[in-house]
Amino acid sequence: MLYREAGQFKTSYSADQQIFPILQDRYGYWVILAIFGVLVPMLASAYWLKAILIPVLIFSLAAIGLNILTGYAGQLSLGSAAFMAVGAFGAYNFRLRIDGLPFLVALILGGLAAAAVGVLFGLPSLRIKGFYLAVATLAAQFFIVWVLVKFPWFSNNASSGVITAQDVVILGYHFDGPQAKYVLTLAVVAALALAAKNLVRTATGRSWMAVRDMDVAAEVIGIRPMRAKLLAFAVSSFYCGVAGALYAYTYLGTVEPEGFNLDLSFRILFMIIIGGVGSIMGSFLGSAFIVLLPILLDNVVPAIFGNALGAGFASNLQLIVFGGLIIFFLIVEPHGLARLWQIGKEKLRLWPFPH
């Protein structure tokens, strides 16, 4: 009975087009933001903040970037991790080469560098699509990592290619503890997620979805597929680049090119498949699921079976479960966890009446 829109009248077009048209959703958003922004840093341990919550937020941002390109614009990409690497090494080099450059400016510049590279590798999308486009972005994955390894200038001539992120300082405040880095990551991710939610509801977002559904018909009604596709690659790569910079500065602290490998790109792809293709909420749900499931399996399987299964089977069990879940969601619910969440909300709005 609490989740009802009865009595909530919309007197303008803008009110009807709000992100959260139901009052309970607006209150719920601020309550959730207050819980994760205030209570969690106060109550969570350093392990939870550094090993679980921060990576969930960073991967959610990368998944949002891939969702913009694949879910909304319909352009399949397998190079998300490579664009994260561009953002991480770009932000590192901007701060290294430009003395006194603020961290947030370096974060934006790293994202813009990834966006420029994304547009470059998005050019084949003007001629090819589907599987062939996936192969083109796969080439980007290998080529970018090769460039970062081959040219030591990007890693400040380090023989191993490993870079150590500089200290995070904003307005004189040093973000050096798990709580501070978590709050910073949460603020950046929340702001960019809200921007993405608004962006996909604009004319730009509608043009992406038109190109995704039928590019020929979209061109007939006046949408320019070239502009829409390249803009999707740019925005998607920007989000992945910012996620890569946060991955280096607020999560690991020390990264190498090989850390942004194809396996990481597939993990991000699995996040949007399980969470929900074409859904901002699904990016968060999928990221949390992919990050938390291995931890859950590592703790539950030994507790149930002990050492009878062996360490090799326990590690392979994660791959088995991932594969099974992807097949399950593709068959049973192609729109992922986000669709299940939406169905639950719709049932709650009608409860306790029959439906």
Steps between C-alpha positions, in 0.01 A plus 500: 500500500796733537610491136214683329483800269133562574443868579828612341384726219731629227409848382775552241683310229832534684347348812379203297849452350692491829756228559306398810134584428377328818564681827605179676772446239639848558507450875649153455780638281605753762471244780721253312750776418507605867553140614789435263645850536474547877427178688713259296828698539434522874407135560675294230844356557803589292479161327141558389577848376823422316444146375125498428317832488759707310545240222122458475462874441787516249379202300148644510633813331679293234183293452298820452745600228466166323123509547482838325681354201355149490169529682379836371689547169515132403876499422670191638840564659764272652754772579366654821808406703728661240314830530530470878876464449507817289318688776732369772826566316364825358414643842837383634694669218301822512580537869861398438566738209295800619620622835225580750217361288195438725389140535147558374633676190736208436204265545303686234800522267559126535138440407530734200813317384307173516214666311735608220640146470148362513390717208805385304414134548130577453553606139460140372145505641404727210553209260471181703276375779434202725768234518739688272481811718572286805815373328604860421465602865682182599790624290489822702530295817825338388640803321462745790655261752786434255564874459509555877748214539712579193550871567642554852428876482142429613628335819766766562771267365436235763664175393205291621236729351338538842382845608433618854218751523579834660330616818139608465472859622191719451494854638783416736331189643688171461280203413731232636276279717241240391211715624617811314567310177164328524312828545690654207425201277135501603466873422656466154301187411169642629548824304590321175222243542245779543644674193472176299140448615413849380698463178319188382168680547598790272486523121853355492390192692195457280719521190722225644202275558364574152831400343508190720152387400518578125775721366349532151168625636686734736685654209174541308344708780800732514737341752862492388634151583862610467462773761293278731742207487817704547342696784402172666859376470631829641266510801544130570879524485494811721314308771738205469798738511381665820436155646856400407643810667304425818615138472859622519461781754234392749512120472834338415743791515743309277397370157661350191378469140453124527252560782257643244482179300227330301376318809407834658314602183298180513423554868356843419298346217366235737397777740263659251369161382414388852403846627298602197588632156377855450457577870699730728368318806599169341861618480513534879317171561722310257818647643401413856406149389826434314718639781315335788436157347867381505532614861181315587613182326845517663336506843196276449653209306779422755249540783269238344741251342821574690814397312332203332462679165851641481617851429495448122132413491410796722670741260341338194161508670494877457536465124231230494257716696574809285437306180183343635362833617568668166314221318219520757450874460522485121225238490274583795541876542707667227462838669678375812468594863372848417190349340441279804527812718250680277256207512526496880417872516200456270366217714554708812298787350199267453533302824281364664259508206503210250699544181 
